[in-house]
Amino acid sequence: MLGLSLLSMALIPVTSAEEVINSSFTVSAGNKYGPYDNGTTYHTSVLGKSVLQGEITVVGEGIYFTANGYNTLQIKDLYVSDTYNFVIDPADDLYTFTFNNTGGHNESSVHFKLKEVWTGSVVIGSPLLFITWLAGFLILPIGIAIIAISFSRSRSPDLQPKVKTN
């Protein structure tokens, strides 16, 4: 029972949110920033389901924003002149972001935030719970083996106590 209880912890989902990019930069007229400049790439967590939530704030002339990666077809060359929020759901693997001011005449100050919200097993979120889960994973087969051996011995006629009759 202990092994099964500990093993069942893997079924408990937990949601966590983490700010993964918080970057400010200036994009001068006629230039672009990204996709591999500082603060413009992110690789999602590999364990669990992820959602990316982004916020872009532009001061000065507007810029064109593009996100590249899985499930980003709707985020291509979007004009951002003030604040823009976006969600990539589900998110998976590597993402790059480009801030394009090549058609602009003035520089733009950009503040870019990206948050990853992921849902996974409670076991993944805590090393202590992972060790406990692993113990349950190892205890369960041992417990099943002990029960099977005990059950087979109790049913075996050779192991039954013999009664003497006169």
N, C-alpha and C positions, 0 to 999 in steps of 0.2 A: 504494500500500500504506500509506503514511504517513497519508493522509487517512482510509482505512478503519479503521486502527488507532486513530487519535484519535477518530473518530466512534463507535467501538464502546464507548468509555468511558461513554457515556450508558446503556449496558445494565447497568452494575455498580450493584447496589443498596447503599445504606448506611442504617443505622438510627441515629437520634439521639434522645436523651432530654433534655428541658429542663424545668426547673421554671418554670411560667408564673404560678402564683399561690402565694404564701406569706403568708397574712394571718391576723391575730388580731383579734378584736373581741368586744364584749359585747352580748348581746341581752337587753334588760331585759324583765321580765314584761309581758305584754300587747302586745308589739311584735314586729316582724319586721325582719330585715336582708336587703337585696337586693330585687329582682334587679339593680338598677343602682347599688348602693352600691359603695364602693371594695373591690376584691378579689372581686367576685361576677359578673364577666362575662369571657368569653374568646372570641376568634375564632381558630379553628385555622389552621394554615399552609395556604396554598393549593396548594403543590406537594408531591405525594406523598400517601401514605396515613397517616392519623393515628389514634392511639388515645389517649384521655384516661384517666389514672389519678388518682383522687382519694382523699384521706384527710381525715376530719373527726374532731377530738377535741373532746369537750364536757366541761367541768367545771361542776358545778352541776346544775341541773335540765335534763332532756333537752329537745330541740327537734325540730321536724319539718323535714325537709330535702327540697327539691324541685329537680331539675335540669330545665331546659327547653332543648330543641334537638333536633337529629336523633338518633334512636336512644336516647331517654331515657324511654320509656314505663314502664320498670321502676323509675324513680327519682322517684316522686311521693309526697309526704307520708309519707316514711319517718321513723319515730321513732328518733332517735339519742340515746343516754344516756351513752355512753362513747366508743368509737372505731368508726368505720364506714369501710370501704374500698369503692370502687366503680370499675368500668371501663366506659367507653363505647367499644365497638369494632364498627364503625368510627365515627370521629368526623368531622364535617364541618360547617363554617360557625360560626355564632354560638351560644354557650351562655351561659345565665344561671342563677344559683344563688340560692335563697331559703332563709333560715334563719328558721323561724317559731316564736315563743314566745308567740303571742297567747293560748293557753290556759294558760300557765304562771303560777305564783305567785311564782317567784324568778327572778333573772337567771341567765343562762347565759354562760359564757366559751367561745368557740369558736375553735379553730385550724383553718384550712382550707388544705390544700395541693393543688395540681393540677399534674400533670406531663403534658406531651404527648410521646408517643413516635411518631415518624414515620419512614416508610421512603420513600426517594426515590432518585433517581439520584445517584451520587457527584458528578456535574457540578454539581448544585444546591448541594451543601454547601460548595463551595470556589470562590472567584472565579478563582483561578489555573487550576483544572481546567476551569472554564467557558470561559475564554479559549482554552485549549488545545483543548477540544471544538469551539468555534466555528471555530478555525483548521482543524481536521479537516473540519468541515462545509463550509468554503469550498474546501479543497484537493481534496476528493474529486471534485466535478464537473469541476474544472479538469483533474485527472489523467485522468478518464474521457474528456474531450474530446481531450486530447493523444493518448491511446492510440487513440481512434477515428480521428483524423486521420492518425496514423502508419500505422495498419493499412490505411486506405482508399488512401493514397498508394502503399503497397508492393504493393497488389493492382491498381492502375490500370495498364492496358497503355500508356497514354500516357507514364507516368513510368518505365517499365522501360528500362534501358540498351539501346541498339540495337547489334546486332553486324553488322559489314560482312561481306558475303560476296563473293567474286570470281567 
